Amino acid sequence: MAVVQISRIQNRRGKARVTGVPQLSSGELGWAVDLQKLYIGNGSVSEGAPATGNTEILTTKSNILDLVGQYTYRTNDNVQTGLTGSTPVQRSIAEKLDDTVSLKDFYKTAGDGSDQTAAIQRAVDQLFLGPIGGQYKNITLRIPAGEYLVTSAIFIPPFANIVGDGMDKTLITCTGSSAFYTKNGDSVGSGNYADDSTNSQSNQPRYITLRDMTITHSSYGGTIILQNCRDSLFSNIRIKGQWLFGSGTGVDYGAFKLRSGSIGSLDCTQNIFKNIHVENMAYAYFTDDDASFNQFDGGKIDTCGFGYKFGIDTVIGAAGQLTGPQFNTIENTTFNNINNQAIIIDNGFNNTSRNNKFLFVGNDAANSQNATVSVIRFGKETNFSTDDFFQRTADLTVNPLFNAASYPPEVEGPNNVHMSFPVKTEIGGNLVYTYFMGLPAPVIKGRIIVDYRYTANNTPGPVSRRGQWILDWNKDVSGTDLDFGDDFTFIGNSSLLNSLDFRGTLSGNKISIEVKNLTLDEGVGTDEFTFNITYQF
């Protein structure tokens, strides 16, 4: 490079935050005292400068990411990001990196297992409450894989997006009363979180996302408290506790609490719970308050005292309990080893259990031979069980190992339940009436409908019979009498038309069905009896 002339080296100094950096002369140095940054004048275009202006000279105070240049998405692949190909959307590398914020940006050793309550809360406050009117609410806070100790509740304001790296990757151990607690948007952070009594439609917790983590709760309380929370998503979360069979019901030891509090017009509504795994908790979900139109979809609830406890102590008409839980849907969930009921909805209407699987539920930590309570309990009409599978049905109807067991019903309370999953068994040849099936009769009066198909292969040919039993009783009127009807159609050897016969008796809360079958010789031939049950209690 040829040096034309150096007459003198000039420099200026001042406060950039006050006056800004002035246009410097060619080769002139400018020192920003307050920013501790150094600039040099570009010179004029006539001197050969590409543009008039100042150039920052790198120092230890420079943010190199702001100086790297502009980033354009897939520019080498000719992806058009702007209105025209010649005007691409450009962003700085700093802007690109700031799209997702890691907890490690607030706590360098995040994930090392130490107490990180303050760091998580500080990140949540700064990103979602924001230093100036919450302008950062479009940010996602990532909690990377690692171990985190949380000793008190992390308060979550509206619009917060908090995501981990996945179940059993982001591991949070909670030793306080709860791990997360939703708060309204009038909170200002730094310990100043608005009281729940100030919640309103304009500030209530809403549009929150919490997903992809495992939470171990070692204390008592609700692991996640949803106070007047609406339109939010909770997904891919595993919640583990210390509850074990025999340790009591522990009403205060659970995974989720949905609360409305004293504000009757603000229930927990329109929230989605997707693929939630709950283990070793006294209950998975609890509410006595108004909670409506929530969707609980997928996941599993394993080794718990209860699954859902809704409306247990609801006082209809009280503040926050105007209706009780209603229009909630529980579906596609596997319940396994649930000590008591998997679902209780004592108060509330139009709640639906659909396409769930109930295994070893209501057996007091044993199998169906020790069935003690119902699987689902509804306290009011217009709550529904649809397309649910109950292991109890096959065990207590036709499994000979459980013939002597009592039969608490699959669904207790006012209901009309059709068991869409068929049960298959064999009858075999019986020359005399023999015990075949048990059915529950837990109410004073009710009806059970059994739709069945019977097929048998023998000499001189196969037979097929389709039929329907209708069993009616009214203990107030008839005592132990049972009205048993069997209407059927028969195809096959006409000589065997009446060779299969059933009869039923009612004793206490159980109906016993006996069968005599001359279709087959004793111990000869093969047959199959398939049936579905509909309860109308």
N, C-alpha and C positions, 0 to 999 in steps of 0.2 A: 504494500500500500504506500503510495507516495504521500508524504506530508507536505501540504501546501504552505501553511504558515501557522505558527503558534505565537501569538503575541502575549497572552497571559492566560492563567487559569482563574476563572471566576467561580464563585460559589455563593449560594444564598441559604438561609435557614429560616424556618418558621413552623407554624402549627397547621398541619394539613386539615385537621378536623375543623379548624376555625376559618381559614381563608382558602383552603384547597391548595393544590400545587399549581403555581403560576406557570405560564408558558416561559420556559427557559431559553436563553439564547444558545446558539450553536456551541456545543462543548461546555456549556455552563452547568455546574453541579448545583443541585438543590437538596438540602437535607431537611426531612420532615422530623422535627424534634419529638413530637408526640407519638408518631407511628414508628420512629426509629427506622426509617426507610430512606434510600438514596436514589435520586433521579438525575438524568443528564439530558440536556436539550438536544433534540434530533437535528436541528438546523433547518434551513429552508429547502424547498424542493429544487430551487435553482442551484443550490450547492450539491445536489445529488441525493438528498434525503428522500426516501419513498413517501414520506408524509410528514407534515408539520406536527410536532407534539413532543412529548417527553418519553423517555425509555427508563424503566426501572432497572436499577443495578441490583443484582441479587445480593442480599445480606442474610444474616441469620434470622431476621424478622420477616423475610419475604415468604408468602404462601406460594410455593412453586406450582401447586395445582392450579392456581388462578392464572399462572403465566404459561402453562403448557400449550394453550391454544384452544381450538374449538373441536368438539367431538360431533361427528355426523354418523348416524346409524347406518351401518353396512354400506358405506360409501363406495367400496370397491365392487359391490354387487349391483351397482346402479339402481339401488332402491330410492325411489323418489319420495323424499320426506317433506318437501315444501310444495308451494303452489305450482312451481315449475321445476324442471330438472336443474336449472341454473341458480335456483335460490333455495338450497337445502336448509333444513332446520339444523342449526348448530348450537351446541351447548358446551360449556366448559367441562373439563374432567371433574372438577369439584362438584358441579351440579349433578353430574351423572352419579358420582359416588354417594351423594347425599340423598338419592332416591329412597334407599333403605338405610336405616340407622341401626347399628349394632349396639347392644348394651355395653360392649367393650369400648365404645366411644365415650362412655360415661364412667367406666370402671375397668381399668386395664386388665385386671386379673379376673374378670367375670367368668364364672364357671368353675372356680377353684374350690368350691364347697364352703367357703366362709360366709358369714352373715352379709348378704347383699341387699337387704331390705331397703336401706337408704338410697343405694345406687339405682335400684329399679324404680323407686318412687320418684327420685329426682328426674330420671329419664322420662317417665310418664308425664310428670308435671310440665317439664320443659317442652315436650313435643306436642302434647294434646291440650294442655291449658294454654301454653305459649306465653312468652314474655310480653307480647303486645297483642292482646285481643284474640289469642288462639290462632294465629295465622299458620301454624304448623300442623293443623289437624289432618292434612292429607298425607302425613308421613306414616310409615310402618316401622314399629320397633321390633327388631329381631332379637330374641334371646337365644344365643347360639348353644349348641350341644355342650353340656357340662353339668355341674352340680351347683345348686343354689340353695342357700339357707334363707328362709323368710321367717322372721320372728314376730311380725305383726302384719295386719292386713295391708295389701297394696290397693290403694283407692284408684278406681278407674273412672275417668270422666266420659262424657259423650264423645263419640267419633273415634275412640281409641282403637288402634289396630295393633295387637300384640301377638306375635307368632314365635313359636319355637322351631326347632329342627326336626321334631317328630316325637312320638311316644318313645319313652325309654332312651331318648337322646338328650332332650332338654329335661333335666330332673330337678324339680323344686321340692324341697322338704319344708313343710309348714309346721311350726311349733306354736303358733299363736292360735287365737280363736278362729281365724279364717285366713285364707291365702289371698283372695281377691274380693273386693267389695265395691259395688258400683255407686258413684256419687254424681250429683248434678253439676251442670256446667257453670254454676256461679262460684264454684270452688276456685281458689287462687293459688293453691299449692303451698309448699313450704310449711306444712302443718295447718294451714287454714282451709279446711274442707267443710263445705256447707253442710249444715244439719239436714237430716232427711226431711224434717218438717217443712223445709223451704222448697221441696220439690214441686214443680209445676209442669204443665204441658210444654212450656217454652224452654225449660232447662233440664228436664228429666233425663236420666241416662238412656242413650239411644244410639243405634248404629255402631255398636261396639263389636269388635271381632277378637276372640281369644281362641287360639288353636295350637295344635301340634306340640304337646308337652305331656309330661307325667308329673302329677302332684301327689306327694305322700303327706298325709295329714296325721300328725302324732298327738294331737290334742283333742279337745271337744269343741264343737261348734259346726257351722256350715262351712265347708271348704270354700265354696264360692257363693257369696251373698248377692242376690239380684234384687236390689231395692228399686221398685217402680221402673224396672228396665223394660224397654220395648225395642222391637225391630233389630235384634242383635243376633249374632252367630257365635255358637260355641261348638267346636268340632275337633275331632281327633285328639281327645283329651282322655288320659287314663288317670283315675283318682283312686288311690289306695289308702286304707286306714289300718287301724290296729284292732278293730272289732273282731271278736271270735264268738262262736256258739257258746251260750251259757253266760255271756258277759252282760246280759240285760238288753233291753230294747234301745236304750241310749238315744232318746228323741233329739238330743242336741249334738249328735255326732253323725254327720252326713256329708254328702257330696254337694248338692245344690239346695239352697233355700230361696224360694220365690216369695217376695214380700211386697205388700202394698202399704202397710203401715196405717196411719190414721187418715191418709188422704184417699177418700173413697173413689175419686174420679180417675186415679192413676194406678191401674193394675199392671201386673207384669204380663205383657201381651205381645203376640206376633214374634216371639223368639224362636230360633231354630237350634236344636241340640242334635248334632249329627255325629254318629260313630263315637259315642261316649262309653268308656269302659269304667265300671265302678266295682271295686273289690274291697271286701272286709270293712264295710261301713254299716252302721246301724240302719241307715236307709240311703237310697240313692237320691231321691227328690222329695222335697217336703214343702207343703204350703197349706196354711189355713185361710189364706187371703184370696182376694180376687186375682185369678191368673187365667187368662183366656187366650184362645187361638194360638197356643204354643204347639210346636211340632217336635216330638221326640222320635228321632228316626235312626234306627240302626244301633249297633254296639252290643254290649253285654253287661249284665249285672250279675255278679258272682259272689257267693258266700257272704250274704248280707242278712240282716234281720228282716228288713222289708225292702221292697223295690220303691214304689211310689206311695207316699202317705199324703193324700189330699183330703182336705176338708174334715179332719178328725174332730177338731174343737171349734169349727167355724160357727159363729153366731150370725145367722143370716139377718142382714139389716144393720149390723154394726159397721162402724167406719172401717173402710178397707175390706169389708166382708159383705158387700151388698148382695152378691150372688153366689160367692164361693167359686171354686174352679169350674170353668165351663168351656166347651168347644175345644178342648185339648185333644191331641191325637198322639197315641203311643203305638209305634209300629216297628216291625222288622228287628225286634230286639230279642236276644236270648237271655232268659232268666235261668240261672242254675244255682242250686243249693241255697235257696231262700228260706230262711227259718219259718217265717210267717207268710202273710199274703205277699204276692208279687205286686199287686195293685190294690190299693184301697181308695175309694172315692166315696166318702160318707155323705158329703154335701156337695152340690154342684150338678149340673145337667149337661147333656149332649157331649159327654166325653167318650172317646172311642179307643178301644184296644183292638189292634188289627194286625194280623199276620205275625204275631209273636210266638215264641216257643218257650214253654214252661216245663223245665226239667227239675225234678226233686224240689218242688215248691210246697210249702205248708206242711212239711213232715217233721218239724222239730229236729232238724239235722239228721234225719234218717231217710229211709225209702218209703214207698207208698204204703207199706204195711203199717206204718206209724202215722198215717195221715191224720192231722189234728185240726187244721183249719182249711177254709176254702183257698183257692188259688187267686181269685179276684173277688173283691167285695164291693158291691154297689149299694149305696144307701138310698138312692132315689131312682125313679123311673127315667127313661130316656138316656141312660148310659148304655154303651153297647160293647159287646165282644164279637168280633167278626173275623172269621178265617184264622183263629188262633189254634195252636196245637198244644194239647195238654198230655203230658206223659201219663198223668193220673188216669185218664180215660181208659186206656188199654189195660193198665195195671189193675184197677179196681172193678172193671166190668167183668172181664173174662180170664184174667190171669189166675190159675188155680192156687198159686202161692199166697194170694191175698184174699181168698174167699171169706175169711173170718174178719177181715179188717172193716172198720167203719168207713163210710163214704161221705166225707164232707164234699160238697159239690165243687165243680170247677169254678162256677160263677155263682156267688151268693147274693141274694137281694133281688129286687124286682128286675126281671130281665126276660128277654126272648133270645136265646142263644142257640145258633145252629153250629154243631161241630162238623165243619166241612172236611176234616181229615178222617177218612174211614179207618175202622178197626177191623182186622182180619183174624179169624180163629177157625178152629175145627169143632165139629159137634161129635161126629162118630156115631156108631150105632148104640142106642140105649133102649133096652126092652122095657124099662120102667122110668118114671119121672126122676130126673137127676138134676141137681143144682147146676146151673149153666152160667148165669150172669147176675151181677148186682148193679143197682141204679140208686142214685140218691133221691130221698124225699124229705128235704130239710124244712119244708114249709107246711103250714096247715092245709093248704089246698094248692094243687098244681096239676100240670100236665106234662108228660114226656112223650115225644113222638120218636119212634125208632124206625128208620127206613132201612130195609135189609134186602140182601140177595143171597140165596142158598143154591149151591150147585153140588152135585154128587155124581161120581162115576161108579157104576156097578152093572151087574148083569140083571136084566136084559138091555140096559142102555142108560145114558145119562139123564138126569132130571135137572130142571132149573125152576126156581121159585123166587118171585119178587113180591115183597109184601111190606106192610106198614103196621106197626103196633101203635096203639094209642092207649096210654095209661093215665087215668084220671083218679084223683082221690080228694077227699075232703074230710079231714080228721075230726072236725067239729060235728059232722053229721054221721059219718059212717065208721068212726073209730079206726079199725085196722083194715076195713074192706077196701078193695081195689077194683076199679072198673077196668078190665083188660080186654082190648079188642085187637084182633089180628085179621086184616084184610089182605088177601094175596091173589096172585095169578100164578098158574102152574103150567109148565111145559115139560113133556116127557111121558113116561109110562103111566097111563091113567090109573093103573092099579095101585100106584104109590101116591095118589093125590092127597090123601089124608094121613100119610105115614109119619109126617112131622107135626108135632103139636107142642105148644108152649102154654105155660100158665104162670101167673104171678101172685105173690103174696106181699103184703105190707106189714112190716114190723118196726115200730119206732121210726127212725129216719132213713130206713133202707128198704128198697124193694128187691125181692129175690125172684129171679126167673128160673123156672125148672123146664126141662125139655125131655120129651120122649121121642125117639127117632127110630122108626122101623124102615126107613128108606134103605139103610145099610144093615147088613147082619152085624151082630156084635163083633167088633174088631176086624171087620172085613170091608174093604173099599176105601175110597178117599173122598173127602168133601171139604167145602169151604163156606164159611159164613162171614159175610162182610156187611158192616152196618155203620150208619151215621145217626147221631142223636141230636134232637132239638129239645131244649128245656124251655118251658113256659111257666115261670114262677111268679 
